[in-house]
């Protein structure tokens, strides 16, 4: 079975993802000059993500959509378990959002330029001033119900455990008086654990949307409280479906 999954990953899944990325990336770049970014995203990025999940046999369940308010902008914060988090969120979150992503991803063929054209925000975590400028740029994208999405852990978890959060997302929510929408991802760690190329097709992933948390006040203590409330909400489903670290 491991041999079958290995052969499928490299002989079927990877070529299909590459071809789909090239085709829908080209369509994205053709449409961007003529249509708003949110429409282009729905026509290209969402199908791209769903097709990649289809190729890997991953099914996605979404819980908590009743917590979304139509037309409301959010600062979305989600845990980060796997590269498949991108497919799952883009394909099934159902919210117009802009990623805050590490600037190295801008160098990825096709994906990097498409993300730039769609208004996603690249942040250089090694350059504080550049990072602040990128976050200020992100604020200008929050209009007409658009949201911004952070992985507040900064990087993927290496063992499935939730890592400490960074403050950037919560500072933005506090400054702009926008509600924080905590989102928990489960199941993606098992599909493609970090540090491996062992795709495990046929898995289930789940998105859990929690009630939005409105920022209160503008002090550092209130910011930390907002961060801890969000982290506690995200952590709750993880305690019920925590993967065992790989040996």
N, C-alpha and C positions, 0 to 999 in steps of 0.2 A: 504493500500500500504506500509506503514512503517513496519507493521508486516511482510508482505511478504519479504521485503528487509532484515529485521532482520533475518528471518528464512533462507533465501537463503545465507546470509553472513556466518552464523555459521554452517549450515548443508550441504552446497554445496561448497561455495567458499573456506573457510578455509581448509576443508579436501582435496580438489583438489590441492590447492597450496602446502600443506604439502607433499602430495604424489609426486607431480611433482618435488618439491625441493629435496626430498630424492633420487628419481630416477636419475634425471639429475645431482645432486651433486655427486652421486656414479660414474656415467659415467665420469664426469669431473676429479675426482681423479684417475680413471683408465687410462685416456688418457694423463694426464699431464706429466708423465715420458717419453712419446714417441713422443709427438707433441709440436710444438711451442705454447706459451700461446695464441696468437691471433687466431690460428686455433681452439684450445680447446674452447675458448670463443664463436666463431661463431657456433660451434657444440653443445654447451651446454647452455651457459649463455643467448645467444640471443633467442633460442627457449624457454627457461625457462621464460624469461620476456614476450615474446609474448603470451605464453599460459596463464600466469597469467592475462594478459590484456583481452584475449579471455574469460576466465572464468568470468570476471567482466563486460563483454559487452562493454568494452571501445574501441573506435576507435581513431586512431592517425593519424593526418595529419602533414606532414613535409613541411615547406616552406624554401626556400633559399639554397637548395643544390648546386646551381650554385656558391656559395661563397666558396665551398671546393676545394682545389687544391690537386690533387692526389699525394700521397707520401709526403705531407707536414706534419710535426709535429706541433701541436698547444698546447697552454695552453688554455683549454676550461673553460669558466666560465659561470655558469647557476644559475638562481634564484631557490629557494627551497621552494616549497609550500606544499608538501605532501609526504608520503611514496611511493606513486605511481610514483613520479618522477624517482625512480630507474628503475621501469619496463619500463617506457616510453623512457628514455634515452638509456638504455641497448638494448631495443628491436628495436628502430627505428632511433637512431642517425646516424648509418651507418659509424662510425669512430672507429678505433682501439684505445682504450684509457684505461688508468689506473685511477681508482678513488683515490682521497685523502679523506679518511673517518676517522671518530673518532674511536679511538682505542677500545672503548667499543664494537663495532660491531664484533671484532675478537672473542668474546665470543659466538656469535650466533651459534647454532648448524647448521652444514653442511655449511651454507652460509659463516661463518667466515673462515673456513679452505680452502674452495674453493677460496675465494677472495685472501687469502694469496698465494695459489699455482699459481693463475693466475697473480700475480705480483702487485696487488693493494696495496696501501700504507696506513698504519694505523698511525694516528697522535694523540699524547697525548697533547691536548691543555692546560692542566694544568701544563705541564713540558716543559718550553721553550727550554731547550737544547735538550730534546728528540724530540720535534717537529722540530727543525732545522735539526737534524740528519735524521729524516724521509723525510723531504723535499729534503735534499741532496741525499738521496737514490732514490727519485722519479726521479731526473735528469738522473740517469743512465738508466732509463726505456725508455727514449725518443730516440728511434732509429728506422730506417726503416719506418718512417711515423707514429710511435706510438705517441699518445698524452696523456696529463694528464688532468684530469677533476677536477675542484674545485667547491664547493658551497661557493662562497666568503662571503656570509652572515654568514656562520658558522653553523647556525641551521635553521630549518624550520620557515618560517613566521607564526605567530599565527593568523594573520588577513588578509592575502593575499597581504599586502603592502610590497614593497621592503624595506629590512632593510639595514643599512650601511654596506659597504664592508670592509673586512679585506685585508691587503696588501700582504699576502703571495704569492698568485697566480701571482700578477703583478710584484713582486720582482723576482720571478723565470723567468718570461717572459723577464724581463729587463736584468737579468744576462746572460741568454742563448740566447738572441737575437731571441726569438721565437715570432711569432705573437699570439695575444690574439684573440680567437674566442668567441664572446659573443653569448649566446644562451638563448632565452626566452621560458619558459614553461608556458602555459596557460591551464586552464581546470582541472588540477589535484587537485586543492584546493577543487573544488566541489565534486570530486569523493570520497575523504576521508579527510575531514578537520582535521587539527592537534588537538590532544586532545580528539578525539572521536573515536568510533568504528562503526560509521554509514556509511557503504558502500552504495554508490548510483550508482548502475549499469546503463549501457546504456548511459554513458556520452561521450563527445568528448574531447580529449586532443590535443594540438598542440605544435609542436616544430618549433620555428622560428630561423633560422641561420642567423646571421648578417655578414656583411663584416668584415673580419679579420682586426685587428688593429696592425700595426707594432710598437714595442716600439722604442722610440727615446731618445737617450742619456742614462745617468746612474745616474742622480741626483735624489734627493728625490722629487723635484718639478715635474720632468718629470714622475716619478713613479705615483704621485698623479694624474697628468693629464691623464695618461693611465687608471688609475682606474676609474676616473670620466667619461671618454669617454665610457668605457665599460658599466658602470652603466647606463648611459643615453641611450645607445642602447638597453639594456635589458628592461629598464623601459618603452620604447615607446609603445610596444604592450600591456603592463599591464594596461596602462591608458585607453585603449579601452575596456578591458575586466576585470575590477577590481571587484572581488566579494565583496559583502557586509559582514561585520563582523557578525559572528554568535551571536545571542542573548542568 
